[in-house]
């Protein structure tokens, strides 16, 4: 288990003490652990969008360059190797292309289908998935639909 997974497990352990036992997933961290995977092969991207705009930067890159939008947690060397909520892209060989950070070193997250990401952005007016789910309670109870996820994900 890597540092990000350990961090997510700790978050889930806290939520399990307070959540309804009928809910299958104990928060976003649990969803990420269940549907996500680790990405460590990073390709340097020569153009970076504004810092602190990872959801928009990744949405824009994924929808214009035939890449896959991912969201989860990542570690950045510049911030003491602590896991942060983050968005990035992967190519079809699982290589990370991060349009926001130039010093990310480890990524763990969910690859979403482009259709799902675009439909959600049109519905909410925002880039980003996990922070924008109006029906999060239903997803925590049942999980994602397979059509929400990119085929690169482990089967939920």
C-alpha positions in Angstrom: 0.0 0.0 0.0 1.4 3.4 -0.9 1.3 6.7 1.0 -1.9 7.9 -0.7 -3.8 4.6 -0.1 -2.7 4.8 3.6 -4.0 8.3 3.8 -7.3 7.3 2.2 -7.7 4.3 4.5 -7.3 6.6 7.5 -10.0 8.9 6.3 -12.3 6.0 5.6 -11.7 4.6 9.1 -12.8 7.9 10.6 -16.0 8.0 8.5 -16.9 4.4 9.3 -17.5 5.5 12.9 -20.1 8.0 11.9 -21.8 6.7 8.7 -25.0 4.8 8.2 -24.1 1.1 7.9 -26.5 0.8 4.9 -24.2 3.0 2.9 -21.7 0.9 0.9 -19.0 3.6 0.6 -17.9 5.7 3.5 -17.2 9.0 1.7 -15.3 10.1 -1.4 -12.0 8.5 -0.1 -13.7 5.1 0.0 -15.0 5.6 -3.6 -11.4 6.5 -4.7 -10.0 3.4 -3.0 -12.6 1.2 -4.5 -12.7 2.5 -8.1 -9.3 4.1 -8.3 -5.8 2.9 -9.1 -2.2 4.2 -8.7 -0.5 6.0 -11.5 3.3 6.5 -11.2 4.5 6.8 -14.8 4.5 10.6 -15.4 5.1 12.4 -18.7 6.3 16.0 -18.4 3.8 18.3 -19.9 5.3 21.4 -21.5 2.3 23.6 -21.0 0.8 24.2 -17.5 -2.4 25.9 -16.7 -2.9 28.1 -13.7 -2.0 26.7 -10.3 -5.0 25.7 -8.1 -7.1 25.1 -11.2 -6.4 21.4 -11.6 -10.1 20.5 -12.3 -10.5 23.0 -15.1 -7.0 22.4 -16.5 -7.5 18.7 -16.6 -11.0 19.0 -18.0 -9.8 21.2 -20.8 -6.9 19.0 -21.7 -8.9 15.7 -21.5 -11.7 17.1 -23.7 -9.4 18.7 -26.3 -6.6 16.1 -26.6 -8.1 12.6 -26.5 -6.9 12.0 -23.0 -8.7 10.5 -20.0 -9.8 12.7 -17.0 -8.8 11.4 -13.6 -9.6 12.7 -10.1 -8.4 11.5 -6.7 -5.3 12.3 -4.6 -1.8 13.1 -5.7 1.5 13.9 -4.0 3.5 17.0 -5.0 7.2 17.3 -4.1 6.8 21.0 -3.4 4.3 20.5 -0.6 6.2 18.1 1.7 5.0 14.9 0.0 1.5 15.2 1.5 -1.5 13.8 -0.5 -3.9 16.4 -1.9 -7.2 16.2 -3.7 -6.2 16.7 -7.4 -7.2 16.1 -11.0 -5.0 15.1 -13.9 -5.1 13.2 -17.2 -3.8 9.9 -18.4 -3.1 8.7 -21.9 -4.3 5.4 -23.2 -1.1 3.7 -21.8 -1.8 5.0 -18.2 0.9 7.7 -18.4 0.1 10.7 -16.2 -0.1 14.1 -18.0 -0.6 16.7 -15.3 -1.6 20.1 -16.8 -1.2 21.9 -13.4 1.7 20.5 -11.5 5.2 20.1 -12.8 6.4 18.2 -9.7 3.7 15.6 -9.0 5.3 12.2 -8.1 2.4 9.8 -7.2 -1.2 9.7 -8.3 -4.1 7.6 -7.1 -7.6 8.2 -8.5 -10.5 7.3 -10.7 -10.5 7.6 -14.5 -13.9 8.9 -15.7 -15.5 8.5 -19.1 -15.4 11.7 -21.1 -19.2 11.6 -21.7 -19.8 11.6 -17.9 -17.3 14.4 -17.2 -18.8 16.6 -20.0 -22.4 15.9 -19.0 -21.6 16.7 -15.4 -19.8 20.0 -16.3 -22.8 21.0 -18.5 -25.2 20.2 -15.6 -23.2 21.9 -12.8 -21.4 24.6 -14.7 -18.1 23.5 -13.1 -15.2 21.3 -14.0 -14.6 18.5 -11.6 -16.4 15.3 -10.6 -16.1 14.2 -7.0 -16.8 17.7 -5.5 -19.7 18.3 -7.8 -21.9 15.3 -7.4 -25.4 16.4 -6.4 -26.4 12.7 -6.0 -23.4 11.8 -3.9 -25.6 10.1 -1.3 -26.9 7.7 -4.0 -23.4 7.0 -5.3 -22.2 6.3 -1.7 -25.0 3.9 -1.4 -24.7 2.1 -4.7 -21.4 3.1 -6.4 -20.9 4.6 -9.8 -22.6 3.3 -12.9 -20.0 1.5 -15.2 -20.8 4.1 -17.9 -19.5 6.9 -15.6 -16.1 5.3 -15.5 -13.5 4.9 -18.2 -12.6 1.3 -19.1 -9.1 1.9 -17.5 -10.7 1.5 -14.1 -10.6 -1.7 -12.1 -14.1 -3.1 -12.2 -16.1 -1.8 -9.2 
